[in-house]
Amino acid sequence: MRVDLFDFDLPESAIALRPAEPRDSARLLLVRPQETERELADHGVLELPDFLQPGDALVFNDTKVIPAQLQGIRRRGPDVATTVDFTLHMRVAPDRWKAFARPAKRLKSGDAVEFGRELAAEIVEKGEAGEVTLAFDRAGPALDQAIMATGHIPLPPYIAAKRPEDARDRADYQTIYAREEGAVAAPTAGLHFTDRLFAALDARGIERHFVTLHVGAGTFLPVKAEDTDQHVMHQEIGQVSAETAAKLNAVKARGGRIVCVGTTSLRLIESAAREDGQIAPWSGATGIFITPGYRFRAVDGLMTNFHLPRSTLFMLVSAFCGLETMHRAYTHAIASGYRFYSYGDTSLLFRKTS
């Protein structure tokens, strides 16, 4: 499909620079493609339990954001030193990460990089679009500790361009249930959840299940191709345990719905789902790219924030609810003052079934 079909005008004023306080006070746009007269409705996040049925299941991504933005000095011989920014996006070995470098044009394999006095690495591979592979001078937990001490939270570029990262972001840009370290970006639909909202969901009889997909920096990359067939997704590492797969299959078997909190959870569940809709235990890298025409195997609902024009995530929600429906939804959200992107408001989408 033509990428320009997923374009829309978004005013700069719609981009949220801080989250709602408290988290669960954000707005929620309910989108029901099957109900022509009630396709769009304005609500609040605390009303989420009202739109779910006892026996439904929410699926959360429990990945934890690490301070994956590193600034280093590239050295080549005694006289050449250049400052380079790196954003880690996928761990490929105990001592190695793939990263996006900027500027990357003059980097070469074999270059040494120093990250202050505590951490160093060598560029062992240079890929396309500014991607490099860094081999660090330590591995495992020792490397994790050094990154935590040296790095910064990699705020999305549409926020970082307007203000620097600060101490608040270390808490704000993390879900309350984050557990598995390794993400470069937060699964932002989950930022709206609080203990108060969890208690309301429990009282409603809504199950909670957790999967892990370590969100990579590729989620921020623009689609530069003119056609979706020409775009290649960056892969992300994830896992669906055998226990979680069995519980989600049981939800479907008794007529309950699977509602994913965030596009990351949806992409992982759909990666794990078989043709017959059964969810299998799954572990590995996924580069699933969901565009209109995709046949969803397992997911019935999706809670997700509002996405960038021409982005792979707007393509995903357009596949889920229909392109025309999502254009109407976003036009309504902009006109109604919804806050966009990572720290913005959210939506609850139910899948178009015909």
C-alpha beads as a LAMMPS data file, in Angstrom:
LAMMPS data file: protein, C-alpha beads

354 atoms
353 bonds

1 atom types
1 bond types

-500.0 500.0 xlo xhi
-500.0 500.0 ylo yhi
-500.0 500.0 zlo zhi

Masses

1 110.0

Atoms # bond

1 1 1 0.000 0.000 0.000
2 1 1 1.056 3.602 -0.559
3 1 1 2.580 5.063 2.596
4 1 1 0.938 8.434 1.992
5 1 1 -2.444 6.796 2.686
6 1 1 -1.390 6.782 6.347
7 1 1 -0.562 10.483 6.500
8 1 1 -2.486 13.117 8.458
9 1 1 -1.873 16.625 9.766
10 1 1 -0.976 16.849 13.433
11 1 1 -0.407 20.180 15.178
12 1 1 2.724 20.460 17.311
13 1 1 0.552 21.488 20.243
14 1 1 -0.989 17.989 20.346
15 1 1 2.306 16.330 21.347
16 1 1 2.385 15.606 25.089
17 1 1 5.678 16.428 26.818
18 1 1 4.650 15.084 30.242
19 1 1 2.207 12.348 31.246
20 1 1 -1.150 12.965 32.878
21 1 1 -1.110 13.145 36.677
22 1 1 -2.232 10.806 38.079
23 1 1 -1.490 8.337 35.303
24 1 1 -5.019 6.946 35.176
25 1 1 -6.575 10.409 34.667
26 1 1 -5.753 10.368 30.936
27 1 1 -8.511 10.386 28.341
28 1 1 -9.559 7.276 26.434
29 1 1 -11.164 7.212 22.972
30 1 1 -13.328 4.139 22.485
31 1 1 -13.330 2.895 18.862
32 1 1 -15.910 0.284 17.791
33 1 1 -15.834 -0.210 13.997
34 1 1 -18.805 -2.606 14.090
35 1 1 -21.149 -0.038 15.620
36 1 1 -21.867 2.653 13.046
37 1 1 -23.900 4.832 15.402
38 1 1 -21.420 4.493 18.271
39 1 1 -18.142 4.145 16.393
40 1 1 -16.324 6.769 18.503
41 1 1 -16.919 7.757 22.106
42 1 1 -14.959 9.888 24.578
43 1 1 -14.170 8.418 27.977
44 1 1 -11.431 8.254 30.607
45 1 1 -8.877 5.554 31.411
46 1 1 -10.571 4.772 34.730
47 1 1 -13.645 3.655 32.764
48 1 1 -11.682 0.854 31.073
49 1 1 -13.295 -1.936 33.175
50 1 1 -16.733 -0.837 31.919
51 1 1 -15.835 -1.813 28.341
52 1 1 -14.579 -5.288 29.237
53 1 1 -16.495 -8.387 30.292
54 1 1 -15.750 -10.763 33.169
55 1 1 -13.476 -13.458 31.781
56 1 1 -11.730 -11.166 29.301
57 1 1 -7.945 -10.979 29.591
58 1 1 -5.576 -8.034 29.331
59 1 1 -2.086 -8.802 28.044
60 1 1 0.714 -6.535 29.283
61 1 1 4.323 -6.194 28.169
62 1 1 6.487 -6.310 31.308
63 1 1 9.688 -5.109 29.646
64 1 1 11.693 -2.516 31.568
65 1 1 13.309 0.498 29.924
66 1 1 17.056 0.795 30.387
67 1 1 19.106 4.018 30.017
68 1 1 20.151 2.986 26.512
69 1 1 21.294 6.394 25.238
70 1 1 25.098 6.498 25.440
71 1 1 27.499 9.224 24.383
72 1 1 30.989 8.047 23.494
73 1 1 34.305 9.218 22.089
74 1 1 35.306 7.329 18.952
75 1 1 39.073 6.896 18.730
76 1 1 41.106 5.792 15.726
77 1 1 44.780 6.082 16.456
78 1 1 46.282 8.781 18.698
79 1 1 44.985 11.842 16.871
80 1 1 41.388 11.111 15.801
81 1 1 38.589 11.596 18.345
82 1 1 34.911 12.167 17.539
83 1 1 31.878 12.417 19.792
84 1 1 29.169 9.925 18.766
85 1 1 25.721 9.238 20.233
86 1 1 24.589 5.624 20.397
87 1 1 21.111 4.241 21.103
88 1 1 21.230 0.566 22.052
89 1 1 18.315 -1.346 20.567
90 1 1 18.977 -5.103 20.646
91 1 1 21.240 -7.270 22.745
92 1 1 22.813 -10.019 20.633
93 1 1 25.297 -11.527 23.135
94 1 1 26.233 -11.063 26.805
95 1 1 28.779 -8.430 25.758
96 1 1 27.256 -7.133 22.508
97 1 1 24.485 -4.751 21.499
98 1 1 23.231 -3.532 18.177
99 1 1 22.881 0.244 18.278
100 1 1 21.987 3.206 16.108
101 1 1 24.875 5.673 15.911
102 1 1 24.799 9.368 15.081
103 1 1 26.765 10.540 13.238
104 1 1 27.601 7.147 11.752
105 1 1 29.013 7.997 8.332
106 1 1 32.680 7.964 9.337
107 1 1 32.515 5.018 11.741
108 1 1 34.382 1.858 10.753
109 1 1 34.707 -1.667 12.089
110 1 1 37.591 -1.756 14.517
111 1 1 36.999 1.730 15.892
112 1 1 37.328 2.009 19.672
113 1 1 34.711 3.901 21.676
114 1 1 35.095 5.200 25.214
115 1 1 32.029 5.924 27.347
116 1 1 33.619 7.911 30.159
117 1 1 36.081 6.121 32.434
118 1 1 33.875 3.153 33.260
119 1 1 32.962 1.611 29.912
120 1 1 34.517 0.985 26.515
121 1 1 33.603 -0.885 23.352
122 1 1 34.758 -1.744 19.856
123 1 1 32.675 -1.385 16.716
124 1 1 32.771 -4.914 15.303
125 1 1 30.211 -4.501 12.534
126 1 1 28.654 -1.640 10.608
127 1 1 25.245 -2.100 9.005
128 1 1 22.809 0.116 7.152
129 1 1 20.890 3.197 8.303
130 1 1 23.437 4.047 10.997
131 1 1 23.317 0.659 12.724
132 1 1 26.467 -0.756 14.326
133 1 1 27.316 -3.683 16.579
134 1 1 29.233 -2.796 19.747
135 1 1 31.397 -5.333 21.605
136 1 1 31.837 -4.007 25.150
137 1 1 34.732 -4.582 27.524
138 1 1 32.483 -6.412 29.996
139 1 1 29.521 -8.739 29.808
140 1 1 26.356 -9.882 31.579
141 1 1 25.387 -8.168 34.853
142 1 1 28.628 -6.154 34.890
143 1 1 27.704 -4.607 31.542
144 1 1 24.137 -3.998 32.722
145 1 1 25.426 -2.102 35.767
146 1 1 27.794 -0.002 33.657
147 1 1 24.996 0.955 31.251
148 1 1 22.721 1.884 34.168
149 1 1 25.455 4.143 35.550
150 1 1 26.493 5.691 32.235
151 1 1 23.403 5.896 30.051
152 1 1 20.392 8.153 29.760
153 1 1 16.719 7.360 29.181
154 1 1 16.218 7.539 25.401
155 1 1 13.160 9.761 25.196
156 1 1 11.298 9.565 21.892
157 1 1 12.715 12.094 19.403
158 1 1 9.490 14.108 19.289
159 1 1 9.898 14.763 23.038
160 1 1 13.699 14.971 23.143
161 1 1 13.619 17.674 20.452
162 1 1 11.573 19.886 22.780
163 1 1 13.192 19.282 26.172
164 1 1 16.042 17.281 27.744
165 1 1 15.572 14.084 29.735
166 1 1 15.396 14.711 33.477
167 1 1 15.035 12.803 36.747
168 1 1 11.233 12.604 36.420
169 1 1 11.524 10.603 33.200
170 1 1 13.219 7.688 34.954
171 1 1 9.926 7.080 36.761
172 1 1 7.445 8.530 34.266
173 1 1 8.784 6.507 31.320
174 1 1 8.315 3.161 33.073
175 1 1 5.206 1.087 33.705
176 1 1 4.437 0.180 37.315
177 1 1 4.769 -3.522 36.412
178 1 1 8.068 -3.277 34.470
179 1 1 10.211 -6.275 35.374
180 1 1 12.419 -7.600 32.539
181 1 1 15.222 -5.153 31.694
182 1 1 16.068 -4.623 28.046
183 1 1 13.743 -2.095 26.366
184 1 1 14.864 1.111 24.702
185 1 1 11.330 2.495 24.650
186 1 1 8.400 2.035 27.001
187 1 1 5.262 0.107 26.021
188 1 1 3.462 3.403 26.458
189 1 1 -0.172 2.256 26.673
190 1 1 0.860 0.596 29.926
191 1 1 1.950 3.917 31.421
192 1 1 -1.713 4.668 32.230
193 1 1 -2.101 1.791 34.692
194 1 1 -2.108 2.301 38.454
195 1 1 -2.811 0.127 41.469
196 1 1 -6.248 1.775 41.620
197 1 1 -7.046 0.744 38.041
198 1 1 -5.736 -2.784 38.625
199 1 1 -8.053 -3.101 41.632
200 1 1 -11.031 -2.022 39.516
201 1 1 -10.128 -4.554 36.821
202 1 1 -9.837 -7.299 39.450
203 1 1 -13.249 -6.413 40.808
204 1 1 -14.666 -6.671 37.284
205 1 1 -13.189 -10.163 36.835
206 1 1 -10.630 -9.219 34.179
207 1 1 -7.559 -11.445 33.996
208 1 1 -4.039 -10.012 33.702
209 1 1 -1.253 -11.809 31.847
210 1 1 2.280 -10.730 31.053
211 1 1 4.561 -11.244 28.073
212 1 1 7.934 -9.659 27.315
213 1 1 8.950 -7.795 24.166
214 1 1 12.029 -5.603 24.469
215 1 1 11.037 -2.548 22.477
216 1 1 13.848 -1.348 20.215
217 1 1 14.795 2.061 18.854
218 1 1 13.488 0.931 15.485
219 1 1 10.023 1.813 16.774
220 1 1 10.958 5.483 16.261
221 1 1 12.369 5.129 12.754
222 1 1 10.343 6.862 10.040
223 1 1 9.027 4.925 7.070
224 1 1 11.081 6.306 4.194
225 1 1 9.713 3.992 1.505
226 1 1 6.830 5.070 -0.702
227 1 1 5.149 1.659 -0.470
228 1 1 4.714 -0.530 2.599
229 1 1 6.122 -3.534 0.693
230 1 1 9.491 -1.762 0.576
231 1 1 9.773 -1.145 4.321
232 1 1 11.759 -3.558 6.507
233 1 1 10.952 -3.718 10.227
234 1 1 13.758 -3.928 12.767
235 1 1 13.510 -7.041 14.889
236 1 1 12.812 -7.109 18.613
237 1 1 13.380 -9.886 21.144
238 1 1 10.404 -11.331 22.996
239 1 1 8.964 -14.262 24.892
240 1 1 5.556 -15.821 25.585
241 1 1 5.831 -18.480 28.277
242 1 1 4.099 -21.853 28.023
243 1 1 2.026 -20.979 31.093
244 1 1 0.827 -17.688 29.630
245 1 1 0.046 -19.272 26.258
246 1 1 -2.061 -21.957 27.961
247 1 1 -3.976 -19.411 30.040
248 1 1 -4.719 -17.215 27.043
249 1 1 -5.912 -20.207 25.023
250 1 1 -8.234 -21.070 27.916
251 1 1 -9.653 -17.531 27.823
252 1 1 -10.495 -17.911 24.130
253 1 1 -11.903 -21.430 24.637
254 1 1 -14.512 -20.193 27.119
255 1 1 -15.521 -17.227 24.956
256 1 1 -13.430 -14.502 26.562
257 1 1 -11.567 -11.841 24.633
258 1 1 -7.852 -11.127 24.482
259 1 1 -7.170 -7.404 24.750
260 1 1 -3.547 -6.349 24.332
261 1 1 -2.208 -3.332 26.193
262 1 1 0.035 -1.756 23.600
263 1 1 1.089 -2.588 20.071
264 1 1 4.146 -4.418 21.419
265 1 1 1.976 -6.982 23.222
266 1 1 -0.191 -7.373 20.121
267 1 1 2.777 -7.891 17.808
268 1 1 4.198 -10.527 20.133
269 1 1 0.913 -12.422 20.573
270 1 1 0.306 -12.401 16.827
271 1 1 3.870 -13.650 16.278
272 1 1 3.164 -16.545 18.651
273 1 1 -0.314 -17.367 17.303
274 1 1 -0.824 -20.236 14.866
275 1 1 -3.124 -20.192 11.838
276 1 1 -5.928 -21.730 13.922
277 1 1 -5.711 -18.935 16.503
278 1 1 -4.025 -21.032 19.188
279 1 1 -1.178 -19.245 20.946
280 1 1 2.015 -21.269 21.230
281 1 1 4.938 -20.736 23.616
282 1 1 7.327 -18.445 21.793
283 1 1 10.814 -17.014 22.208
284 1 1 13.037 -15.161 19.796
285 1 1 13.126 -12.139 17.505
286 1 1 10.108 -10.832 15.681
287 1 1 9.983 -8.381 12.808
288 1 1 6.250 -8.769 12.180
289 1 1 4.909 -5.855 10.113
290 1 1 1.136 -5.512 10.285
291 1 1 -0.634 -3.487 7.594
292 1 1 -4.221 -3.463 6.258
293 1 1 -5.076 -6.867 4.831
294 1 1 -3.404 -8.745 7.689
295 1 1 -5.647 -11.432 9.205
296 1 1 -5.492 -11.251 12.984
297 1 1 -5.279 -14.689 14.571
298 1 1 -5.764 -14.165 18.303
299 1 1 -6.224 -10.555 19.438
300 1 1 -9.709 -9.068 19.863
301 1 1 -8.973 -5.669 21.376
302 1 1 -6.117 -3.210 21.671
303 1 1 -5.418 -0.375 24.085
304 1 1 -2.906 1.966 22.479
305 1 1 -1.810 5.592 22.507
306 1 1 -2.013 7.871 19.460
307 1 1 0.723 7.390 16.880
308 1 1 2.748 9.365 14.354
309 1 1 1.567 10.002 10.800
310 1 1 2.981 7.536 8.243
311 1 1 4.270 5.299 11.053
312 1 1 4.212 1.508 11.195
313 1 1 2.055 1.787 14.313
314 1 1 -0.623 3.853 12.592
315 1 1 -0.543 1.201 9.863
316 1 1 -1.081 -1.477 12.522
317 1 1 -4.126 0.210 14.076
318 1 1 -5.494 0.808 10.570
319 1 1 -5.203 -2.926 9.933
320 1 1 -6.993 -3.594 13.215
321 1 1 -9.955 -1.232 12.803
322 1 1 -9.878 -0.193 9.150
323 1 1 -8.032 2.737 7.563
324 1 1 -11.109 4.934 7.171
325 1 1 -12.190 4.303 10.760
326 1 1 -8.776 5.260 12.103
327 1 1 -8.615 8.427 10.016
328 1 1 -11.993 9.406 11.473
329 1 1 -10.781 8.511 14.963
330 1 1 -7.624 10.591 14.655
331 1 1 -9.469 13.536 13.112
332 1 1 -11.854 13.418 16.078
333 1 1 -8.983 13.073 18.581
334 1 1 -7.125 16.091 17.176
335 1 1 -10.268 18.235 17.069
336 1 1 -11.171 17.178 20.628
337 1 1 -7.783 18.010 22.119
338 1 1 -6.467 14.504 22.833
339 1 1 -2.772 14.434 23.725
340 1 1 -0.597 12.390 21.341
341 1 1 2.330 9.970 21.502
342 1 1 4.208 8.354 24.372
343 1 1 3.066 10.628 27.217
344 1 1 -0.338 11.284 25.697
345 1 1 -3.867 9.960 26.019
346 1 1 -4.975 6.530 24.865
347 1 1 -7.594 4.627 22.912
348 1 1 -9.375 1.294 23.214
349 1 1 -9.875 -0.357 19.833
350 1 1 -12.053 -3.342 19.062
351 1 1 -11.119 -5.321 15.975
352 1 1 -13.043 -4.923 12.768
353 1 1 -14.379 -8.359 11.913
354 1 1 -15.673 -7.835 8.388

Bonds

1 1 1 2
2 1 2 3
3 1 3 4
4 1 4 5
5 1 5 6
6 1 6 7
7 1 7 8
8 1 8 9
9 1 9 10
10 1 10 11
11 1 11 12
12 1 12 13
13 1 13 14
14 1 14 15
15 1 15 16
16 1 16 17
17 1 17 18
18 1 18 19
19 1 19 20
20 1 20 21
21 1 21 22
22 1 22 23
23 1 23 24
24 1 24 25
25 1 25 26
26 1 26 27
27 1 27 28
28 1 28 29
29 1 29 30
30 1 30 31
31 1 31 32
32 1 32 33
33 1 33 34
34 1 34 35
35 1 35 36
36 1 36 37
37 1 37 38
38 1 38 39
39 1 39 40
40 1 40 41
41 1 41 42
42 1 42 43
43 1 43 44
44 1 44 45
45 1 45 46
46 1 46 47
47 1 47 48
48 1 48 49
49 1 49 50
50 1 50 51
51 1 51 52
52 1 52 53
53 1 53 54
54 1 54 55
55 1 55 56
56 1 56 57
57 1 57 58
58 1 58 59
59 1 59 60
60 1 60 61
61 1 61 62
62 1 62 63
63 1 63 64
64 1 64 65
65 1 65 66
66 1 66 67
67 1 67 68
68 1 68 69
69 1 69 70
70 1 70 71
71 1 71 72
72 1 72 73
73 1 73 74
74 1 74 75
75 1 75 76
76 1 76 77
77 1 77 78
78 1 78 79
79 1 79 80
80 1 80 81
81 1 81 82
82 1 82 83
83 1 83 84
84 1 84 85
85 1 85 86
86 1 86 87
87 1 87 88
88 1 88 89
89 1 89 90
90 1 90 91
91 1 91 92
92 1 92 93
93 1 93 94
94 1 94 95
95 1 95 96
96 1 96 97
97 1 97 98
98 1 98 99
99 1 99 100
100 1 100 101
101 1 101 102
102 1 102 103
103 1 103 104
104 1 104 105
105 1 105 106
106 1 106 107
107 1 107 108
108 1 108 109
109 1 109 110
110 1 110 111
111 1 111 112
112 1 112 113
113 1 113 114
114 1 114 115
115 1 115 116
116 1 116 117
117 1 117 118
118 1 118 119
119 1 119 120
120 1 120 121
121 1 121 122
122 1 122 123
123 1 123 124
124 1 124 125
125 1 125 126
126 1 126 127
127 1 127 128
128 1 128 129
129 1 129 130
130 1 130 131
131 1 131 132
132 1 132 133
133 1 133 134
134 1 134 135
135 1 135 136
136 1 136 137
137 1 137 138
138 1 138 139
139 1 139 140
140 1 140 141
141 1 141 142
142 1 142 143
143 1 143 144
144 1 144 145
145 1 145 146
146 1 146 147
147 1 147 148
148 1 148 149
149 1 149 150
150 1 150 151
151 1 151 152
152 1 152 153
153 1 153 154
154 1 154 155
155 1 155 156
156 1 156 157
157 1 157 158
158 1 158 159
159 1 159 160
160 1 160 161
161 1 161 162
162 1 162 163
163 1 163 164
164 1 164 165
165 1 165 166
166 1 166 167
167 1 167 168
168 1 168 169
169 1 169 170
170 1 170 171
171 1 171 172
172 1 172 173
173 1 173 174
174 1 174 175
175 1 175 176
176 1 176 177
177 1 177 178
178 1 178 179
179 1 179 180
180 1 180 181
181 1 181 182
182 1 182 183
183 1 183 184
184 1 184 185
185 1 185 186
186 1 186 187
187 1 187 188
188 1 188 189
189 1 189 190
190 1 190 191
191 1 191 192
192 1 192 193
193 1 193 194
194 1 194 195
195 1 195 196
196 1 196 197
197 1 197 198
198 1 198 199
199 1 199 200
200 1 200 201
201 1 201 202
202 1 202 203
203 1 203 204
204 1 204 205
205 1 205 206
206 1 206 207
207 1 207 208
208 1 208 209
209 1 209 210
210 1 210 211
211 1 211 212
212 1 212 213
213 1 213 214
214 1 214 215
215 1 215 216
216 1 216 217
217 1 217 218
218 1 218 219
219 1 219 220
220 1 220 221
221 1 221 222
222 1 222 223
223 1 223 224
224 1 224 225
225 1 225 226
226 1 226 227
227 1 227 228
228 1 228 229
229 1 229 230
230 1 230 231
231 1 231 232
232 1 232 233
233 1 233 234
234 1 234 235
235 1 235 236
236 1 236 237
237 1 237 238
238 1 238 239
239 1 239 240
240 1 240 241
241 1 241 242
242 1 242 243
243 1 243 244
244 1 244 245
245 1 245 246
246 1 246 247
247 1 247 248
248 1 248 249
249 1 249 250
250 1 250 251
251 1 251 252
252 1 252 253
253 1 253 254
254 1 254 255
255 1 255 256
256 1 256 257
257 1 257 258
258 1 258 259
259 1 259 260
260 1 260 261
261 1 261 262
262 1 262 263
263 1 263 264
264 1 264 265
265 1 265 266
266 1 266 267
267 1 267 268
268 1 268 269
269 1 269 270
270 1 270 271
271 1 271 272
272 1 272 273
273 1 273 274
274 1 274 275
275 1 275 276
276 1 276 277
277 1 277 278
278 1 278 279
279 1 279 280
280 1 280 281
281 1 281 282
282 1 282 283
283 1 283 284
284 1 284 285
285 1 285 286
286 1 286 287
287 1 287 288
288 1 288 289
289 1 289 290
290 1 290 291
291 1 291 292
292 1 292 293
293 1 293 294
294 1 294 295
295 1 295 296
296 1 296 297
297 1 297 298
298 1 298 299
299 1 299 300
300 1 300 301
301 1 301 302
302 1 302 303
303 1 303 304
304 1 304 305
305 1 305 306
306 1 306 307
307 1 307 308
308 1 308 309
309 1 309 310
310 1 310 311
311 1 311 312
312 1 312 313
313 1 313 314
314 1 314 315
315 1 315 316
316 1 316 317
317 1 317 318
318 1 318 319
319 1 319 320
320 1 320 321
321 1 321 322
322 1 322 323
323 1 323 324
324 1 324 325
325 1 325 326
326 1 326 327
327 1 327 328
328 1 328 329
329 1 329 330
330 1 330 331
331 1 331 332
332 1 332 333
333 1 333 334
334 1 334 335
335 1 335 336
336 1 336 337
337 1 337 338
338 1 338 339
339 1 339 340
340 1 340 341
341 1 341 342
342 1 342 343
343 1 343 344
344 1 344 345
345 1 345 346
346 1 346 347
347 1 347 348
348 1 348 349
349 1 349 350
350 1 350 351
351 1 351 352
352 1 352 353
353 1 353 354
